[in-house]
Amino acid sequence: MAIEVETKDCSMLGDAEIEEMAALCEEGNNSFGIGLLSKQAEAWVLVTTAREGGRLKGFSFSTLERIGGTPSVIIGASSIQPSSRRNTVLRAVFTELQRRAVMAFPDEDVVFGSRFNDPGALELYKPLSSLIPRPNHRASGEERAWGRRFVKRFGLSSLSYDEKSFMAIGDGSQPCVFDHTSLKPEGIVVETNELFKDLNMERGDTVVAWGWAMSEDLAKFA
């Protein structure tokens, strides 16, 4: 059965849809409640949903804007149902985000940024280039600067952020991450797992990560 993807303005989200999202999150590792999701609907511009047979299988809050003049897709709380079809849903959601990016920023490279607390969730970024952080890569000064920019955009304190490990220390509240667990966690390389080894889940620590979509790659979604 085909995955049906839709993106709309967050202001159009109804209570029933938010309740449906909260129910979906109960199946994942990050249980976003109705209150948090309602705040996300106020904080972000767009929401993308993926359905199969009319049933919600995944969603993602996002905003498209320029950060210091650079085309950017900033991704807020998101969740993919941990079913056997999770990879198909993940690809469908990210394809829609890429399509929105090329519509907003034709013929430009676009940076995608989000927060994660599971190494498997980095599968979201498979289509992207120059992923930061990535195993066995020492970030440049400009790459570390992008980390600070995203931290600011996510409303996090710069004092809680380590620009060398790309880890944002939590304050005990639920972090608004991209929630996705790998279908084959045993296939995740050790070095990727190492990027997350110091996270304190109870405290709400996250890894701030981003990657680039080149204009020539986005063109196929136009």
Buried (B, 14 or more C-beta within 10 A) or exposed (E): EEBEBEBEEBEEBEEEBBEBBBEBBEBBBBBBBBEBBBBBBEBBBBBBBBBBEEEBBBBBBBBBBEBEEBBBBBBBBBBBBBBEBBBBBBBBBBBBBBBBBBEBBEEBBBBBBBBBBBBBBBBBBEBBEEBBBBEEEEBEEEBBEBBBBBBEBBEBEEEEBEBEBBBBBBEEEBBBBBBBBBBEEEEBEEEBBEBBEEBEBEEBBBBBBBBBBBBEBBEEBE
